Amino acid sequence: MQFSEESYEAKQLMRDTKSRLRDLVKELPEEQKQVLIMRHYLEMSFQEIADRTGVSINTALGRMRYALINLRKKMIKNHIAYDKDLYPKRSDQVYIPRDLGRGNEGD
């Protein structure tokens, strides 16, 4: 006997989460929303995004960073599952403290 890979409930939960996430994306500032959509849904490179929007690549990167930060805050506030362990840890990563030895300035 074989079972379905995902249960009906798991599929429905995923659909609901995606729908709620789309609603939160709509709430982002226009510039952040534009970069997030171009990068995630249209799979454009940051250089392509910069060229298309008429900004520098650093500005495009910054907008994406703030879009993800704001989206994460909205997900937490709205109790939408956010799995910070979604991406596996790399074995070659080394922890670097944010304050870089200058006291408590980092956090």
C-alpha positions in Angstrom: 0.0 0.0 0.0 1.3 3.5 -0.9 0.4 6.7 0.7 0.3 10.1 -0.9 3.4 12.1 -0.3 1.5 15.0 1.3 -1.8 14.9 3.1 -4.7 17.0 2.1 -4.3 19.1 5.2 -0.6 19.8 4.5 -1.5 20.9 0.9 -4.3 23.1 2.2 -2.0 24.6 4.8 0.6 25.4 2.1 -2.1 27.0 -0.1 -3.3 29.1 2.9 0.2 30.2 3.8 1.1 31.2 0.2 -2.1 33.2 0.0 -1.4 35.0 3.3 2.2 35.6 2.1 1.0 37.1 -1.1 -1.2 39.5 0.9 1.8 40.5 3.0 3.9 41.1 -0.1 1.2 43.5 -1.4 1.7 45.6 1.8 5.4 46.2 1.2 6.5 49.6 0.0 6.3 49.7 -3.8 10.0 49.7 -4.5 10.6 46.7 -2.2 7.7 44.8 -3.6 8.9 45.4 -7.2 12.4 44.0 -6.5 11.1 41.1 -4.5 8.7 40.1 -7.3 11.3 40.5 -10.0 13.8 38.5 -8.1 11.7 35.7 -6.6 8.9 35.3 -9.1 10.5 36.4 -12.4 13.9 35.0 -11.4 15.8 38.1 -12.6 19.4 38.7 -11.6 20.1 41.8 -9.5 21.9 43.3 -12.4 18.8 42.8 -14.6 16.6 44.3 -11.8 18.9 47.3 -11.5 18.9 47.9 -15.3 15.1 47.5 -15.5 14.4 49.9 -12.6 17.1 52.4 -13.4 19.0 52.1 -10.1 22.4 50.8 -9.1 22.9 47.1 -8.3 23.6 48.1 -4.7 20.2 49.9 -4.5 18.5 46.9 -5.9 20.3 44.7 -3.3 19.3 47.0 -0.5 15.7 47.1 -1.5 15.6 43.3 -1.6 17.2 43.2 1.9 14.7 45.6 3.4 11.8 43.8 1.6 12.9 40.5 3.2 13.4 42.1 6.6 9.9 43.8 6.5 8.3 40.6 5.2 9.8 38.6 8.0 8.5 41.1 10.6 5.0 41.0 9.0 5.1 37.2 9.1 6.0 37.1 12.7 3.5 39.7 13.6 0.7 37.8 11.8 1.8 34.5 13.2 2.6 33.0 9.8 5.1 30.2 10.0 8.7 31.4 9.5 11.3 28.8 9.5 14.7 30.4 10.0 16.2 26.9 9.6 14.7 26.5 6.1 18.1 26.7 4.6 20.6 24.2 5.8 23.6 25.4 7.7 26.9 25.1 5.8 29.7 23.2 7.5 32.2 25.9 6.5 30.3 28.8 8.1 32.1 30.6 10.9 30.3 32.7 13.4 31.4 36.4 13.4 30.1 38.6 16.2 28.4 41.7 14.9 30.1 44.1 17.3 33.5 43.1 15.9 35.1 43.5 19.4 33.9 47.1 19.9 31.6 46.6 22.8 27.9 46.4 22.4 27.5 48.4 19.2 26.5 45.5 17.0 23.3 44.3 18.6 
